[in-house]
């Protein structure tokens, strides 16, 4: 397992014009997230699902960089990158 440090996790999910429920969830996120990669994947997945629901209720289009697959790829290492990193040590 990898320990992940995400310095601005809550800022990544801020959206203007969303529901108060979504805003409350964003407020619950820590400013700096330090945890195992599995927990980060779960948090990103839950927040992206909620963001998608919020966009549909507001009749907004969900930007590609707000989708789960993109956000996970941006924050979590792929197995190939892990192997290269482990080999460099």
LINJO-V643272 format. One record per residue. N is the residue number from 1. RES is the residue in three letters. PHI is phi in whole degrees, 0 to 359 (999 if undefined). OMEGA is omega in radians with two decimals (* if undefined). Layout:
N_RES_PHI_OMEGA + N_RES_PHI_OMEGA
This chain:
1_UNK_999_3.12 + 2_UNK_254_3.00 + 3_UNK_267_-3.10 + 4_UNK_247_3.03 + 5_UNK_244_3.12 + 6_UNK_246_-2.99 + 7_UNK_289_-3.09 + 8_UNK_219_-3.06 + 9_UNK_296_-3.08 + 10_UNK_296_-3.13 + 11_UNK_293_-3.13 + 12_UNK_290_-3.05 + 13_UNK_252_-3.14 + 14_UNK_290_3.10 + 15_UNK_225_3.11 + 16_UNK_276_3.05 + 17_UNK_83_3.11 + 18_UNK_267_-3.09 + 19_UNK_291_3.12 + 20_UNK_291_3.10 + 21_UNK_295_3.12 + 22_UNK_296_3.11 + 23_UNK_300_3.11 + 24_UNK_293_3.10 + 25_UNK_294_3.11 + 26_UNK_296_3.12 + 27_UNK_295_3.12 + 28_UNK_285_-3.14 + 29_UNK_290_3.10 + 30_UNK_287_3.08 + 31_UNK_295_3.09 + 32_UNK_243_-3.09 + 33_UNK_256_3.08 + 34_UNK_232_-3.11 + 35_UNK_191_3.08 + 36_UNK_287_-3.09 + 37_UNK_298_3.13 + 38_UNK_296_3.13 + 39_UNK_291_3.10 + 40_UNK_296_3.11 + 41_UNK_300_3.13 + 42_UNK_293_3.14 + 43_UNK_296_3.14 + 44_UNK_298_3.12 + 45_UNK_298_3.14 + 46_UNK_295_-3.13 + 47_UNK_292_3.11 + 48_UNK_293_3.08 + 49_UNK_297_3.12 + 50_UNK_293_3.11 + 51_UNK_296_3.11 + 52_UNK_297_3.10 + 53_UNK_298_3.14 + 54_UNK_296_3.12 + 55_UNK_297_3.13 + 56_UNK_294_3.11 + 57_UNK_295_-3.12 + 58_UNK_270_-3.10 + 59_UNK_59_3.11 + 60_UNK_255_3.06 + 61_UNK_272_3.12 + 62_UNK_276_-3.12 + 63_UNK_296_-3.11 + 64_UNK_302_-3.12 + 65_UNK_284_3.07 + 66_UNK_261_-3.10 + 67_UNK_281_-3.04 + 68_UNK_303_-3.08 + 69_UNK_299_3.13 + 70_UNK_292_-3.10 + 71_UNK_294_3.08 + 72_UNK_291_-3.13 + 73_UNK_295_-3.13 + 74_UNK_288_-3.01 + 75_UNK_255_-3.03 + 76_UNK_245_3.13 + 77_UNK_287_3.03 + 78_UNK_275_3.14 + 79_UNK_304_3.14 + 80_UNK_297_3.13 + 81_UNK_292_3.11 + 82_UNK_294_-3.13 + 83_UNK_295_3.11 + 84_UNK_294_3.13 + 85_UNK_294_-3.13 + 86_UNK_294_3.13 + 87_UNK_290_-3.12 + 88_UNK_285_-3.14 + 89_UNK_284_*
